[in-house]
Amino acid sequence: MNRIPLRIRLTAIFAAVMGLVLAGAGYLTLSRFRESQSEYGAATGVTHQAQQEALDDLVRELLTALPIVFALATVGAYLLAAAALRPVERMRTQAAAVTEDTPGYRLDVPPSRDEIARLAATLNDMLTRLQSALDRERLFVADASHELRTPLSLLRTETELALRHPRDAAELHAALVFVHEETERLVQLAEDLLLLARTDRRDITPAGEAVPDLAPVLRRVASRLHNGSPGEAVTVDCPPGLAAAVPIDRLERAVTNLIHNAQRHGRGPVEVSARPHGDQVRIEVRDHGPGFPPDFLPRAFDRFTQTDRSRATAGTGLGLAITAAIARAAGGAHGAYNHPEGGAVVWITLPALVQPPRSA
């Protein structure tokens, strides 16, 4: 049944309904004719034979006219269904021509303002979203390849030099230290890419994991990142008992990235605050530097993005992207803005965990 074209199925349904309608109309016509003949014959004295001949004539006429009407209506229904489905078939053909090599191809929208035109517009919007996703994935692969190429090239150069020229123990030790540092960079970059891939699949936040109290976690991260300089101090302002439905390792990673970003691109002191925000918890990190360039704010959380040269660092530009991915995977949000009094503010929201009431 599913292999039968839709226009034929619609025509068959129409033909069945039309056949029932015509059969019912013929039956009612004959019934009314018999009743009228009986009344007319009783009033005028027309013989039964004459009445039967008239009835036979009517039956012959109905058997001739009704099949013709049925055939014409069926053909008309088929042509109408074919004409109505022709734009759908055209859109199907155009959609089949869309491939990864022709992502900019779009369907023709009929000039009519009916369901077919709305369907074509909806499919074009879907193709636009898919093209944007494909462009982001291609850009991500290109950026990841570029970031991986640099440390791999340095490792190859260093090992070739070490193997080509004889070196003493001190030089070999220095080469091994350099290789170790670049390997650590590669490992960290691979872990970041894996984390981003997992967040895209929404399998980063195991069910049931939560942080029952944010304050000690934020203070522990701040203490680890505090370098002892008063100007680079990291302060934490978080009420006790504030809980979030997010794994503790992901929370530490997100907050670490936020503080690192403030330390690298801003000036101290760095202020970390956490407050209830409706049914979520909002965590903000503010520095006292020059803030984000206005044209960079919309791209602050994009992958492999960095600010201008005056704020460029040796990082890969994945810190804020990973933080945003953690927030999205947990069901929260993220954002950034420049504080009116100076400095940049980067924030994330996480689902709040309702604490059970304590018994007296």
N, C-alpha and C positions, 0 to 999 in steps of 0.2 A: 504493500500500500504506500509506503514511504517513497518508493521509486517512481510512482506515477506523478507526472507533472501537476503542479498546483492548479493550473488553469483547467486541466481535464477533471481533476477532483471537484473543483468548483462547478464546472459545467454539469457533472454527473449529479451533484447535489441539487442544482437548479432543475435539471431534467426530472429528477425524482419528485421534487415538490411540484413542478409544473404538471407532471402526469397525474398526481393526486388531485390537483386543482381541476384539471380538465375532466378527469373521471367523475369527480363530485359534481361539476357543473353539468355534465351530460346526464348524470343520474337525476339531478334535481329537475333538469329540463323535461325529461321523460315522465317523471312523476307528476309535475305540474300539468303536462299535456294530457296525461290520462285523466287527471281530476277534472280539467276543463272540458274534455270530451264527454265525460260522464254527465256533467251538468248540462252541457250543450245538447247532448243527445236526448236527455230526459225532457228538455224544454222544447226541442224542435222535432223530435221523432226521427232523427238520423239513424239509419240502420247500423247494426254492429259491424257489418262488413265494411261499410264506408269508414267507420272509425278505425278499424284495423288497418285499412289501406293507408289512411293518413298517418297512423303511427309508424307503419313500415317505412313510409317515405321520410319521416323525420329521423328514424334510426339510420337510414342510409345516408342522409345528409350529415348527421353527426359523425358517422364513421368515416366519412370523407373529409369533413372540415377539421375535426379535432386532430387527427394525425398531422395534417398540414400545419395547423397552428402550433402543434407540439414540435414539429421539425424546425419550423422557422424560429420559434422561441429558443430552442436548444442551440441552433447555429448562432443566433444573436447573442445568447449568453456566452458561448465560447469566444466569439469575437470581442465581446466586451471584457471578458476576463483576460484575454490575451493583451488587449490594449491597456488595461489597468496594470497588468504585471510587467509590461514592457520596460518601464523605467526601473523596476526592481531588477530585472535581468541585466539591464545595462549597467546598473550599479554593481551587480555581482561580477560582471566581466571586468569592470574597472578596478574593483577591489582585488580581484585575482591577479591583476597586473602590478600591484604594489609589492615590492620586494625591499630587501635591505639595501639594494643598490639604487632604488628609486624611492627614497622615503618622502620626498617632497611631492609625490603624485597625489592628487585629490580627485574626489568624485564630482561629477557634474550635478549641480543642484537644479532640479526642475523649476521652471518659473512659477508653477502653481504653489499655493500656500496650503497644501494639504499634508497628510501624514507622510507621504512619500518624500516630499521636500524636507520635512523635519527629520525624517530618517537619514537622508543624505547629509544634512547639516550636522547631525549627531555623529555620524560615521566620520565626517571630516574632522570634527573636534577630537574624536578618539585617535585618528591618524596623527593629528598634530601633537597630542600628548605622547603617543608612541615615538614619534620622531624626536621630541625633546628628550625622552628617556634614552633613546638610542644615541643621540648626540652626547648626552652626559656620560654614558658608559664608554663611548669611544674616547672622549676627552679624558676620562678617568684612566683608561688603559694607557693612553699616550703619556699622561703625566706620571703614572706609576712606572712606566718603562724608562722615562727620562730620569726619575729619581733613583731607580735601580742601576741605571747605566753608569752613573758617576762613581759610586763606591766600587762597583765591579771593575771599572776601568782602572781605578787607583790600585785595587788589589792585584790586578794582572800586571800593572807596571812595576809595582813593588816586588812581586815575586820574580818577575823576569830579571830585574836588576840584581836581586839577591842570588839568582842562579847563574847569571852571566859573568859577574865579577866576583872574585874571591873577597870575602869580608872577614874581619876579626869578630871575636865574640861580642864586643860592645855594639858593633854595627848590626850584627844579626839580631841581637836583643832589641835594638831600636826598631829594626824592620818588623820583628814579631809583635812588638807593642803597637806599631802602626796597623799591622794586619788585624790585630785583635780589636782595635778601636773601630776600624771599618767593618769588621764582621759584626760587632755589636750594633753598629748603625743599620746594617742590613737586616739583622734579626729583629730589631725594633720596628723597622719599616715593614717587614713581612708581617709582624704581629698586628701592626696598625691596619694594614690592608685586610688581613683576615678578620679583624674586629669589624671593620666597615662592611665587609661582605656578609658577616653574620647579622649585622643590624638590618641590612637590606632584606634578609630573609625573615626578620622578626623573630629570631630564635636566641636573642641575647639575654632575655630576662626570664629565668626559670620561675614558674608559678610558685607562690608561697614565700619567696625570699623577700626580706625587708630589713630596713635599718630601724630598730626600735627607738634609738635616740641619736639625732644628728650631731648634737653638740660635741661629744667626745671624738667623733670621727672627724669633724671639721677641725677641731683643735689639734688632733694628731697629724693631719695633713699639713696644717699651717706650721706646726713645730718642725716638721721634717724639712719644709722648704724655707724656713727662716735661716738666713745666712749670718745672723749676728750683727748686721749693720742697722742702727736705729732708723736710717732713712729707708731701709728695705724691709722694715718690720711688717709682719702679717698678723693682723688682729682679727678676732672672730667674735661676732655678736649673734648668738643663737640661744633662744629660750630653751630651758630644759624640757625634756619629754616630747620634743617635736620629732615625729617619726615619718618615714617615707617608704613606700612600697617599691624598693629597688635593691638589688644585691649590693652588699657593702663594697665589694671590689670594684663594681662599676661606678658607684658613688665616689669612691676615692679617686678613680681614674678621671672622672669628669671634673671634680674640684681641683685635682692636681693640674690638669690642663688649663683650667681657668686662671689659677694662680700663676702658673708658668707664663702664660700669655701676658698677664699684667706685669710680671717682673721683667720680661724681656722687652716689651714694647712701651712700657710706661715708667713711672717713677713711684717710689714708695711714699708713704706707707700704703700697703695693700690691705683693703678692708673687705672682709668676708662676712656676709650677713645672711641669715635664714629666717623667714617669716611665714606664717600661714597665709595662703592665698586661695580663698574659697575652699574647694575640696582638694587643693594641691598645696605643695610647699614650694616657695620661691627662694632660690639661692642666688645671691648677687655677689659679684666680685668687682671692686672698683679700685682703680689706680689713680694717681695724681699726675699723670703725664700729659702729653699734648692731646691725647684722644685719637680716635680713628679719623682718617681723612673722610670727608663726607661722601666722596664717590666710592669709597671702599666699604662702607657700612652694609649696603645690600649684599655684598659678596663675602662678608666676614666669616661666614660659616661654610663657604664652599670648600671643596677639597683642593688641596695643593694651591691655595691662594695665600699671598703675602702682600703686605703693604708696599709702599714705594721704597726706593733704595735707602732713604734716610732711616727707615724702620726695619729694613730687611735683616734677617738673621740666618743662621745656618740650619734652621729647622726645615721641615718638609711642608709645612702648611697644613698638617692634618690634625693639630691639637683641637681647635674649635670644631672642626668637622666631626671628630670622634665624640666630643662632648654633645654636640647636637644630635648625633645618631643615638647615643645612650639615652638622652632625654626623650626622643621620639619613640624608641623601642619600649620605654617604660610607660608611655602614654602621656608624656608631658610636652613642653614646648621650649623654645629658646629665643634669644634676641640680644641685641646690643644697641647701645646709644651712647652719646657723649653727655657727660654730666654738665649741667649749667655752670657749676663752679669749677670746672676743669676735670680732666681725666676721662677715661673710658669706663663704662659699666657694661659688663656681660652677665647675663642671667639665664637661668634655666628653671623650669618648673617640673616637679615630680609628683605623682599621685601621693596624697597624704594617707597615712595609715592610722586609722582610728584606734586609739588605745582603749581596751576594755576597762570599765569603771572598777576601781579598787574597792574592795569591801572594807567596811569600817573596822 
